[in-house]
Amino acid sequence: MKLAELCTVYPSHWNDPAPLHPGAAIPMDVRLKLKAQRGHLQAALDTHVQRTSNRSGLGLRPYTAGDALRAVSLRHLLLQEELVTRTDVSAGRFRVAILVHCYSNMEFRSEESEANKMQLAWATAGVLENIHQQQAQKIDIIPLNGPHLSDEIRKQAARIKRAHFCYVLTDLLFNPKDVNASATELDGILKHLRIPHGVVVVIRDFLESPAIAESRWIENDAALAFAPPDQAAAETDPLPESTGVEHHSGQTYLKNVVGQLNELESELNNRGWTSLWLTAAHPLETMTRRLSARLSALRVGL
C-alpha cells in the first residue's frame, strides 16, 4: 500500500481545521499491519528504558538488535541465560511531539489527481501516532500555522519541551538565494529546544524527489515542481540566478534538493537527530522500514 492511499481523508488546505487525532483516520487493516511490525519497531522506538523493576508499568520483552545494553536484564542473563530487555509500557511516561508544518506551500501538487503535501503530512502524522500508541506512549499533535518554521516552533517551545522525542513534518522549502538556509535555521532552533532525540520528516511532492535524478525529466531539463510564471518569457529572456526560478526546475533544482537534504542530515547527526524524506508514492512498508533503521541508528549512538 502506498502512502497516497491514506491521504484522501485528510484536509488538503493548510488553513483547514487540524485533525486532533489523525491516527483515528488510519484504516483498520493498516493498523493491523503496523501492529504486526510492532516487534520490529519496538526496539527502535523504546528510547525510555528503565534500569530498575520497582515501578509499575515496567515490562520485559525478548532482546532485539539495536537495544541499548544498559536495558538488558542481567538477572535473566545470569539465571536463565536469556537475553531480555526492560521496557516501560505504562501510558504517558514517554511523551512524543509531532509537529506538522501547515502553510500555503504545503498545498502544492504536481498533478491534480495526486495527494498534495499537506495531505501527505497529516497521513504521516496519523501513521506515527498509531505506531507510538502501540508503545503506550503519550502523543501530542502540534500544527504550526505559518510560513516561517523556526518562528512557529519558538511560539510552541514550552509545549514542545515537555516531549522526550519529537518529529518535525515539513517540506523544508529552500531559499533560492541560500539553498541550505532552511536546513541551517531548523537545526538552530532544534538546538535551542534541547530535545535530545527526534526525526525531521521532509515531505516532498513526487516530482521534487531526488529519486528521479536519473530519469528522462533530467535529460530533457523539464520543469519539475515550480515552473516559471511565464515559461515563454523565461525561455527567451532567462531571469538572473538571484530570482531562483531556475532553482525549481531541471538539473539545478534536483541538485539543490539533494544538497539540502545532505546538509540537513549532517547537521542533525551532530545532536542525536536524523531525517528522512517521503513522497506519496512511497509504500507504507518503505516508510516504516526506513523509520526503524533511522531510530535504530540513533539508539546505537546513545
N, C-alpha and C positions, 0 to 999 in steps of 0.2 A: 504494500500500500504506500502510495506517495503522499507526502505532506499536503499536496494540493487538494486531496480528497477530504481533508479535515477542515479546510479553510472556509468552506461555503457558509457555515453557520455563524461566522464571526463578523463583526462590523467592518466595513471597508473604508469608512471615512474616519479621519483622525480625530474629529471632534464629536463622534458619536459617544453615547454613554459607555464607559468602560465596563466590561464584564467583571463582576465581583469575584466570581469563581469560574474562570474559563475552562478549568478541568471538568466541570459538570457537563459540558457540551461534547466531550470526547465519547464516541460510541462505545458500547459495552464490549464489543469484540476487540477493539483496540486496547481497552483497559485490561482485558484478559491476556492479550499478547504482552503488555508491559508487565503484568503480574508473572507471566511465565519466564520473563527475563529477570525477575527480581533477584535470583541468586547471583546472576552475572553482574547486576548493577549495584548490589548491596555493598560489596566490598569497596567499590569506588565512592559511594555516597556516604558511607559510615565514617564520617570525619570527627565524630564526637564520642570517641571511645572512653570507657571508664576503666580504671585500674582496680577498683575495689568492688566487692559484692554486697556492700551494706546499704544499698539504695534500691528502692522499689523501681521496677522498670528495667532492670539490667537483665539482659538475655545472653545466651550463648548460641553460636552457630559454627558450622564447620569452617576451618581456615580456607581462605581464598587468596590466590596470588594477588599481591598488591596490598594486603593487610599490613598495618603497622605492627612491628614486632612487639612493641610495648603493650599491644592489645591482646596478645596471645596469653592464654591461661596456663601458667607454669604448673599449677596444681594438677590439671588434667594431663599435661605433658609428662609429669613425673609419675603419677599414679596409674594412668591409663594408657600412656604412650599414644596419646591422641592430640592432634592439633585442633584446638577450637579457639574462636575469637570472641572476646567480650564485646557487647554492643548495647547501647542504650535504646530500648524500644518504647520507652514511655513518651506519650504525646506531649509536645510542647517544650521538651527540654532543649531541642535543637531548632533554631529559627532560621528560616530561609527567606530572603527577599528576592522577588522577581521584578525588576524594573523594566517597564515597557515604554519605549520612546514613541510618543504619539505626536506627530506634526505633519504638515501638509505633504512633504516629500514621500512619506510612507504610503501615500495613496497611489504611487506610480505603479503602472503595469505596462509591460511591453506589448502585450496582446490583450484585447478586451475579454477574451474567453478565459484568461488565466486569473488566478488569485493575485491580488496586489500585495505589497509588502506589509501593509497594516494587518490584513487577514492572516498572513503567514506568521507575523509576530505574535498575535493572540493565540493562534493554533499551537505554536511552540510553547507559549506560556502555559496552555492547557495541558500539554504533554508533560512538561516539567512539574506542574502542580500534582498530577497524578502519580508521577514517579516518587516524589517526596512524601506524598500522603501515604504511600505504601511503606515508607520507612518510619511512619508515625512521627513526622516532623511538622512543625508549625510553619505555614507558608503565608507570606504577606505579599499580595499583588499590588504594585505601586505604579500607576500610569504617570508618565512625565509629559505634560502637555506644554510643549514649547519647542521652538527650533534649536535653541542652544542647550545641548545636553548637559554640559557642566553646570550651567546656572540652575537648571531644573533639579539636578542632583543635590546642589547646595541647599535648595529650598526644603528638600526632604531629608536632609542629613541626619537630623535627630531620630527620625523613624528608621532610616537605613542602618544606622549604627547599632541598633538592637540586634541585628542579624549576625549569625555566625558564618553564614555563607551567602553569597549574592550572585545573581545573574543580571546582566545588563543586555537587553534586547534592543538593538538599534541598527539602522542601515549605515551609520558612520559615514555619511556623505562627506567627501573631502573638499577642501577649499582649493580651487584650481591654482591659486597663487602659491599655495604651500600644501602639497599633496599629503604630507604626514601631520599637518596641523591638528586635525581632529583626533588622530590616534594619540598624539603627544598630550593634548588637552585632557582627553579622557583618562590617560594614565596619571596625570597630575591630580585630578580630583579624586581618583580612587586611592591614591597615596594619602591624600588628606583625610579620607574617611577611615583609614586604618583597618579595613576589614581584611583579615588575614588571607582568605581564600575566596575565589569566585571565578566566573566564566563570563566573558563577553561574547555574546552570540550575534554575529554580524548578519543581518537579514539582507539578502540581495535578490533582485529580480534575476530570472534565469539567463537573461542576456547581459547581465552585469557580472556574471560568474567567470572567474579565471579558468573554469573547466573547458571553455570553448576556445582557448588560446591557440589551438592548432586547427581550428575549423575554417571553413570557407569564408566565414564572416571576416576573419582577419585578412585572408588573401585578397578579398575584394574591397577591404577597407570600408565596409558598410557601416552605417550608423548603428550603434547598439542601443544604449538606453536613452540618451538625451540627444536628439538631433538638433541642429541649429534652427532657430525660429524661421529663417528664410534660407532653405537649402540652396536655391539657385544663386542667391546673392553671396552665400558663403563660398560657393564653388568659383565664382568669377572674381571675388574680392575677399580672400581669406582674412579673417579677423586676426589681430595680433594675439600672441600667446597669452598675454595677461588676461584676456577676456575669458579664457578657459573653455571656449566652445569645443575646441578640438580635444579637450580632456575628456569629453563624454562621447567619443566615437572612435572606432578603429583601433589600431595598434596602441596609440598613445594612451587611450582610456584603459585598456586592459593592463598595460604595464603599470599604470598608476594604481589600479585596484590591487594587483599582486604586491606592489611595493608597499602600499599602505597596510595590507594585512600582515606582511612580514615584519614591518616596523612595529605594529601593534603587538604581535606575538613576542618579539624580543623585549619590548618594554614590560609586558605583563609578567614574563618569566622571572624578572628580577624581583618580583614581590609576591610570588605564590599564586598568581592568577594565570589563566590560559584563555584561549579564544578558539572559536570555530565559526565557520560561515555556512549558511544554509540558503537554499532556494526551494521553491515549491516543488521542483522536480525531484528533490531528494527523497528516497524511500524512508519510511519511518525507521526501519531497521538500521539504515545507514546512520541516521541521527543518533540513535541510542548507542550504537557501537562506537561512534566517534566520541560521544559524550563520556562513555565509560572509559575509553582509552585516555582521554584528557584528564579525567578525575583520578584515574589510577596513577598517572604520571605525577600528579600533584601529591598524592599520598606517599609515593615512594620518596618524594623530596622533603617530606615532613621531618 
